[in-house]
Amino acid sequence: MKNINKWKDFNFKYGNDKEFANLSRNIKAYLKRNLDENYELLNYNKGYFYVSGFIKNTENNKYMYFSFPDVRYDSTWYNHILYRTAENEKDYTGGHNQYCSVEDLINNMQNSIKSKENSYNKIESEFELESA
């Protein structure tokens, strides 16, 4: 986390390409290092001054999309990371937009995938009870 924290108040602007490349590498390493073992990072994309990608729960094949905003224009980028459910690793429009800080991103995404799975199981169980 300390490798990302050092960029929190950095003033990104045109010409900071190398600095942003370092931040992007730090974000990718942080995600890979801190995801639970049954999650994987997919389609990690470093844009010009933004980052996005997907995580997948390998046990239930559920996906989450995340996107770090353009750090040049949004000084609050660190606390405004978009995440939402997705149908697959190409679903860029997915579920409802949610936002959180970098510190909360992994936990929030993993919990969202788990709660999505739990809600499907609950609906299936209720349907089975009604059908019986």
Phi and psi restraints in degrees (value plus and minus 20) as a CYANA .aco file:
   2 LYS   PHI     -81.7   -41.7
   2 LYS   PSI     -50.3   -10.3
   3 ASN   PHI     -88.3   -48.3
   3 ASN   PSI     -47.1    -7.1
   4 ILE   PHI    -106.7   -66.7
   4 ILE   PSI     -59.1   -19.1
   5 ASN   PHI     -76.7   -36.7
   5 ASN   PSI     -53.4   -13.4
   6 LYS   PHI     -85.9   -45.9
   6 LYS   PSI     -37.1     2.9
   7 TRP   PHI    -115.1   -75.1
   7 TRP   PSI     -24.5    15.5
   8 LYS   PHI     -72.9   -32.9
   8 LYS   PSI     -65.3   -25.3
   9 ASP   PHI    -128.1   -88.1
   9 ASP   PSI      -6.0    34.0
  10 PHE   PHI     -89.5   -49.5
  10 PHE   PSI     117.6   157.6
  11 ASN   PHI    -111.0   -71.0
  11 ASN   PSI      68.6   108.6
  12 PHE   PHI     -92.9   -52.9
  12 PHE   PSI     120.5   160.5
  13 LYS   PHI    -177.7  -137.7
  13 LYS   PSI     153.9   193.9
  14 TYR   PHI     -73.4   -33.4
  14 TYR   PSI     118.4   158.4
  15 GLY   PHI      78.3   118.3
  15 GLY   PSI     -30.0    10.0
  16 ASN   PHI    -116.7   -76.7
  16 ASN   PSI      12.7    52.7
  17 ASP   PHI     -78.9   -38.9
  17 ASP   PSI     -63.8   -23.8
  18 LYS   PHI     -85.7   -45.7
  18 LYS   PSI     -60.2   -20.2
  19 GLU   PHI     -84.0   -44.0
  19 GLU   PSI     -63.0   -23.0
  20 PHE   PHI     -87.5   -47.5
  20 PHE   PSI     -56.3   -16.3
  21 ALA   PHI     -79.4   -39.4
  21 ALA   PSI     -59.3   -19.3
  22 ASN   PHI     -86.1   -46.1
  22 ASN   PSI     -64.1   -24.1
  23 LEU   PHI     -79.6   -39.6
  23 LEU   PSI     -64.8   -24.8
  24 SER   PHI     -78.8   -38.8
  24 SER   PSI     -64.4   -24.4
  25 ARG   PHI     -82.6   -42.6
  25 ARG   PSI     -60.2   -20.2
  26 ASN   PHI     -82.6   -42.6
  26 ASN   PSI     -62.3   -22.3
  27 ILE   PHI     -83.3   -43.3
  27 ILE   PSI     -67.3   -27.3
  28 LYS   PHI     -80.6   -40.6
  28 LYS   PSI     -65.8   -25.8
  29 ALA   PHI     -82.9   -42.9
  29 ALA   PSI     -61.3   -21.3
  30 TYR   PHI     -81.2   -41.2
  30 TYR   PSI     -66.4   -26.4
  31 LEU   PHI     -82.5   -42.5
  31 LEU   PSI     -69.4   -29.4
  32 LYS   PHI     -81.3   -41.3
  32 LYS   PSI     -61.1   -21.1
  33 ARG   PHI     -91.3   -51.3
  33 ARG   PSI     -49.9    -9.9
  34 ASN   PHI    -128.4   -88.4
  34 ASN   PSI     -26.0    14.0
  35 LEU   PHI     -88.1   -48.1
  35 LEU   PSI     123.5   163.5
  36 ASP   PHI     -79.8   -39.8
  36 ASP   PSI     141.2   181.2
  37 GLU   PHI     -82.3   -42.3
  37 GLU   PSI     -45.1    -5.1
  38 ASN   PHI    -114.7   -74.7
  38 ASN   PSI       1.9    41.9
  39 TYR   PHI    -144.9  -104.9
  39 TYR   PSI     126.8   166.8
  40 GLU   PHI    -154.8  -114.8
  40 GLU   PSI     130.7   170.7
  41 LEU   PHI    -109.5   -69.5
  41 LEU   PSI     109.2   149.2
  42 LEU   PHI    -147.3  -107.3
  42 LEU   PSI     132.0   172.0
  43 ASN   PHI      27.1    67.1
  43 ASN   PSI      24.2    64.2
  44 TYR   PHI     -86.9   -46.9
  44 TYR   PSI     105.3   145.3
  45 ASN   PHI    -145.0  -105.0
  45 ASN   PSI      99.4   139.4
  46 LYS   PHI    -117.1   -77.1
  46 LYS   PSI      90.1   130.1
  47 GLY   PHI    -104.1   -64.1
  47 GLY   PSI    -183.7  -143.7
  48 TYR   PHI     -85.0   -45.0
  48 TYR   PSI     -68.2   -28.2
  49 PHE   PHI    -161.7  -121.7
  49 PHE   PSI      11.7    51.7
  50 TYR   PHI    -162.3  -122.3
  50 TYR   PSI     145.8   185.8
  51 VAL   PHI    -156.7  -116.7
  51 VAL   PSI     122.1   162.1
  52 SER   PHI    -169.3  -129.3
  52 SER   PSI     149.4   189.4
  53 GLY   PHI     150.1   190.1
  53 GLY   PSI    -188.5  -148.5
  54 PHE   PHI    -154.0  -114.0
  54 PHE   PSI     132.0   172.0
  55 ILE   PHI    -139.0   -99.0
  55 ILE   PSI     132.2   172.2
  56 LYS   PHI    -149.8  -109.8
  56 LYS   PSI     115.7   155.7
  57 ASN   PHI    -105.5   -65.5
  57 ASN   PSI      95.2   135.2
  58 THR   PHI     -95.0   -55.0
  58 THR   PSI     -33.0     7.0
  59 GLU   PHI    -102.8   -62.8
  59 GLU   PSI     -59.4   -19.4
  60 ASN   PHI    -137.6   -97.6
  60 ASN   PSI     -16.9    23.1
  61 ASN   PHI      36.8    76.8
  61 ASN   PSI      16.8    56.8
  62 LYS   PHI    -118.6   -78.6
  62 LYS   PSI     128.9   168.9
  63 TYR   PHI    -143.9  -103.9
  63 TYR   PSI     133.3   173.3
  64 MET   PHI    -152.5  -112.5
  64 MET   PSI     121.3   161.3
  65 TYR   PHI    -124.1   -84.1
  65 TYR   PSI     124.4   164.4
  66 PHE   PHI    -156.4  -116.4
  66 PHE   PSI     134.4   174.4
  67 SER   PHI    -170.5  -130.5
  67 SER   PSI     103.6   143.6
  68 PHE   PHI    -108.8   -68.8
  68 PHE   PSI     110.0   150.0
  69 PRO   PHI     -88.6   -48.6
  69 PRO   PSI     147.8   187.8
  70 ASP   PHI     -80.2   -40.2
  70 ASP   PSI      93.4   133.4
  71 VAL   PHI     -92.9   -52.9
  71 VAL   PSI     -31.3     8.7
  72 ARG   PHI     -95.7   -55.7
  72 ARG   PSI     -52.5   -12.5
  73 TYR   PHI    -125.5   -85.5
  73 TYR   PSI     -36.8     3.2
  74 ASP   PHI    -139.8   -99.8
  74 ASP   PSI      77.1   117.1
  75 SER   PHI     -87.9   -47.9
  75 SER   PSI     -31.6     8.4
  76 THR   PHI    -119.0   -79.0
  76 THR   PSI      -3.5    36.5
  77 TRP   PHI     -70.1   -30.1
  77 TRP   PSI     -57.3   -17.3
  78 TYR   PHI     -81.0   -41.0
  78 TYR   PSI     -51.2   -11.2
  79 ASN   PHI    -128.4   -88.4
  79 ASN   PSI      -6.4    33.6
  80 HIS   PHI    -156.8  -116.8
  80 HIS   PSI      35.2    75.2
  81 ILE   PHI    -109.8   -69.8
  81 ILE   PSI     105.2   145.2
  82 LEU   PHI     -99.9   -59.9
  82 LEU   PSI     119.1   159.1
  83 TYR   PHI    -167.9  -127.9
  83 TYR   PSI     131.4   171.4
  84 ARG   PHI    -183.2  -143.2
  84 ARG   PSI     140.1   180.1
  85 THR   PHI     -88.0   -48.0
  85 THR   PSI     136.1   176.1
  86 ALA   PHI    -163.7  -123.7
  86 ALA   PSI     134.0   174.0
  87 GLU   PHI     -99.7   -59.7
  87 GLU   PSI     -50.0   -10.0
  88 ASN   PHI    -181.4  -141.4
  88 ASN   PSI    -195.6  -155.6
  89 GLU   PHI     -99.5   -59.5
  89 GLU   PSI     -10.9    29.1
  90 LYS   PHI    -142.0  -102.0
  90 LYS   PSI     -14.4    25.6
  91 ASP   PHI    -108.7   -68.7
  91 ASP   PSI      73.6   113.6
  92 TYR   PHI    -109.3   -69.3
  92 TYR   PSI     -20.7    19.3
  93 THR   PHI    -133.3   -93.3
  93 THR   PSI     -37.4     2.6
  94 GLY   PHI     -13.9    26.1
  94 GLY   PSI    -163.7  -123.7
  95 GLY   PHI     -97.4   -57.4
  95 GLY   PSI    -180.6  -140.6
  96 HIS   PHI     -89.4   -49.4
  96 HIS   PSI     118.3   158.3
  97 ASN   PHI     -87.9   -47.9
  97 ASN   PSI     115.3   155.3
  98 GLN   PHI    -153.4  -113.4
  98 GLN   PSI     135.9   175.9
  99 TYR   PHI    -153.8  -113.8
  99 TYR   PSI     129.2   169.2
 100 CYS   PHI    -178.8  -138.8
 100 CYS   PSI     158.8   198.8
 101 SER   PHI    -104.2   -64.2
 101 SER   PSI     146.6   186.6
 102 VAL   PHI     -77.5   -37.5
 102 VAL   PSI     -62.4   -22.4
 103 GLU   PHI     -79.1   -39.1
 103 GLU   PSI     -53.0   -13.0
 104 ASP   PHI    -115.1   -75.1
 104 ASP   PSI     -28.6    11.4
 105 LEU   PHI     -78.5   -38.5
 105 LEU   PSI     -74.1   -34.1
 106 ILE   PHI     -80.7   -40.7
 106 ILE   PSI     -69.5   -29.5
 107 ASN   PHI     -79.7   -39.7
 107 ASN   PSI     -65.0   -25.0
 108 ASN   PHI     -83.7   -43.7
 108 ASN   PSI     -63.2   -23.2
 109 MET   PHI     -85.7   -45.7
 109 MET   PSI     -65.7   -25.7
 110 GLN   PHI     -83.8   -43.8
 110 GLN   PSI     -60.8   -20.8
 111 ASN   PHI     -86.7   -46.7
 111 ASN   PSI     -56.2   -16.2
 112 SER   PHI     -84.4   -44.4
 112 SER   PSI     -60.4   -20.4
 113 ILE   PHI     -85.7   -45.7
 113 ILE   PSI     -62.1   -22.1
 114 LYS   PHI     -84.4   -44.4
 114 LYS   PSI     -64.2   -24.2
 115 SER   PHI     -88.5   -48.5
 115 SER   PSI     -52.6   -12.6
 116 LYS   PHI     -83.1   -43.1
 116 LYS   PSI     -64.1   -24.1
 117 GLU   PHI     -83.4   -43.4
 117 GLU   PSI     -64.0   -24.0
 118 ASN   PHI     -82.7   -42.7
 118 ASN   PSI     -59.0   -19.0
 119 SER   PHI     -88.3   -48.3
 119 SER   PSI     -56.3   -16.3
 120 TYR   PHI     -84.8   -44.8
 120 TYR   PSI     -63.4   -23.4
 121 ASN   PHI     -83.0   -43.0
 121 ASN   PSI     -58.8   -18.8
 122 LYS   PHI     -85.6   -45.6
 122 LYS   PSI     -64.1   -24.1
 123 ILE   PHI     -82.9   -42.9
 123 ILE   PSI     -63.4   -23.4
 124 GLU   PHI     -82.9   -42.9
 124 GLU   PSI     -61.8   -21.8
 125 SER   PHI     -84.5   -44.5
 125 SER   PSI     -63.1   -23.1
 126 GLU   PHI     -83.6   -43.6
 126 GLU   PSI     -58.6   -18.6
 127 PHE   PHI     -84.8   -44.8
 127 PHE   PSI     -62.4   -22.4
 128 GLU   PHI     -84.0   -44.0
 128 GLU   PSI     -58.4   -18.4
 129 LEU   PHI     -86.7   -46.7
 129 LEU   PSI     -60.4   -20.4
 130 GLU   PHI     -88.1   -48.1
 130 GLU   PSI     -52.5   -12.5
 131 SER   PHI     -97.0   -57.0
 131 SER   PSI     -43.1    -3.1
